[in-house]
Amino acid sequence: MTDLFNKILGVLLAFVLLVGAPMAIDTMSRELTMKRSILNEMTNFIDKVTDSGRLTDADLADFYLGISSYGIAMDATISRYAKVVNPDGHNGTYTSYVYQEDIRTWNTGDIIQVKVQAIDYTAAQRLQHRILRLTPAKFEQTLAGMVRK
């Protein structure tokens, strides 16, 4: 009886190793590629704004479409921090950055901050939660750049 049980267990393990492992590796590879692609979209968007000093509706639409086209719904928050130079009282100045709601006009030295976060889990994360009962972190990344036009 034990011999039969061991044979069945061996066949099941062989199936899991031959079919399940390559599928898991492929899924993880696709997820990492998706994350790199979203980071590239963010970097390209920040570079466009920092180089030109302008942000148009077409640029925003392209960015939102770009980050959401990799298989998972994403939400992006774009913040502008305006550079403010104040006197320090000793014949010098100090620089600070103040949050501004207007993201259409940019000046030299302003900082653009882009935060992208996933609205939902990916298929691999859902599968991981169902099998292992682990709740993986959703994608969340923040990048920033200084306008240099």
C-alpha positions in Angstrom: 0.0 0.0 0.0 2.8 2.4 0.8 4.5 1.6 -2.5 1.4 2.7 -4.4 1.1 5.9 -2.4 4.7 6.8 -3.1 4.3 6.1 -6.8 1.3 8.4 -7.0 3.1 11.1 -5.0 6.1 10.8 -7.3 4.0 11.2 -10.4 2.3 14.3 -9.0 5.6 15.9 -8.0 7.0 15.2 -11.4 4.0 16.8 -13.0 4.3 19.9 -10.8 8.0 20.2 -11.5 7.7 19.7 -15.3 4.6 21.8 -15.9 4.0 24.1 -12.9 7.5 25.4 -12.4 8.0 26.7 -16.0 4.6 28.3 -15.8 5.5 30.1 -12.6 8.8 31.2 -13.9 7.1 32.5 -17.1 4.5 34.4 -15.1 7.1 36.0 -12.8 9.2 37.0 -15.8 6.2 38.7 -17.5 5.4 40.5 -14.2 9.0 41.8 -13.9 9.0 42.9 -17.5 5.7 44.8 -16.9 7.2 46.6 -13.9 10.3 47.6 -15.9 8.1 48.8 -18.8 6.0 51.0 -16.4 9.2 52.5 -14.9 10.4 53.3 -18.5 7.1 55.0 -19.2 7.5 57.1 -16.0 11.1 58.0 -16.8 10.2 59.0 -20.4 7.3 61.2 -19.1 9.5 62.9 -16.5 12.3 63.5 -19.1 9.8 65.0 -21.5 8.5 67.5 -18.9 12.0 68.3 -17.5 13.4 68.9 -21.0 10.5 71.0 -22.5 9.1 72.6 -19.4 5.6 72.0 -20.7 2.8 69.5 -20.0 0.0 69.2 -22.5 -3.2 67.2 -22.4 -1.8 64.9 -25.2 1.3 64.2 -23.0 -0.9 63.3 -20.0 -3.2 61.1 -22.2 -0.1 59.3 -23.7 1.3 58.7 -20.2 -1.9 57.4 -18.7 -2.4 55.1 -21.7 1.2 53.9 -21.5 1.1 52.9 -17.9 -2.2 51.2 -18.1 -1.4 49.2 -21.3 0.7 46.5 -19.5 -2.1 44.3 -18.2 -3.0 46.0 -15.0 -4.9 49.1 -14.2 -2.7 51.9 -12.8 -3.4 55.2 -11.1 -0.9 58.1 -11.4 -0.5 61.2 -9.3 1.6 64.0 -10.8 2.8 66.7 -8.3 4.6 70.0 -8.9 6.9 71.5 -6.3 7.9 75.1 -7.2 11.3 76.3 -6.4 11.2 79.3 -4.0 14.4 81.3 -3.1 14.1 83.3 0.2 16.6 85.6 1.9 18.1 84.1 5.1 18.8 87.5 6.8 22.6 87.2 6.5 23.1 88.4 2.9 22.4 84.9 1.6 19.5 82.9 0.4 18.0 79.5 1.0 15.9 77.4 -1.4 12.7 75.6 -0.5 10.1 73.7 -2.6 6.4 74.5 -2.3 3.6 72.2 -3.6 1.6 73.8 -6.4 -1.7 72.5 -7.8 -1.0 73.9 -11.3 0.8 71.2 -13.2 0.6 72.9 -16.6 3.2 75.6 -16.2 6.7 74.7 -15.2 9.7 76.9 -14.4 13.4 76.1 -14.3 14.2 74.4 -11.0 10.7 73.1 -10.3 10.4 69.4 -9.3 8.0 67.0 -11.0 7.0 64.0 -8.9 5.2 61.1 -10.5 3.7 58.4 -8.3 2.2 55.3 -10.0 0.3 52.6 -8.1 -1.6 49.6 -9.1 -5.4 49.6 -8.6 -5.7 45.9 -8.6 -3.5 42.8 -8.2 -2.0 41.0 -11.2 -3.0 37.4 -12.1 0.2 36.0 -10.6 -0.4 37.9 -7.3 -4.0 36.5 -7.1 -2.7 33.0 -7.8 -0.1 33.4 -5.1 -2.7 34.6 -2.6 -5.0 31.7 -3.4 -2.3 29.0 -3.1 0.0 30.3 -0.4 -2.4 32.7 1.4 0.2 35.5 1.0 -0.9 39.0 0.2 1.8 40.5 -2.0 2.3 44.2 -2.2 0.7 46.0 -5.1 3.0 47.9 -7.5 3.8 51.4 -6.2 6.7 53.5 -7.4 7.6 57.2 -7.2 10.1 59.0 -9.4 11.0 62.7 -9.6 13.0 65.1 -11.7 14.0 68.7 -11.9 12.9 71.0 -14.8 16.0 72.2 -16.6 14.6 73.9 -19.7 
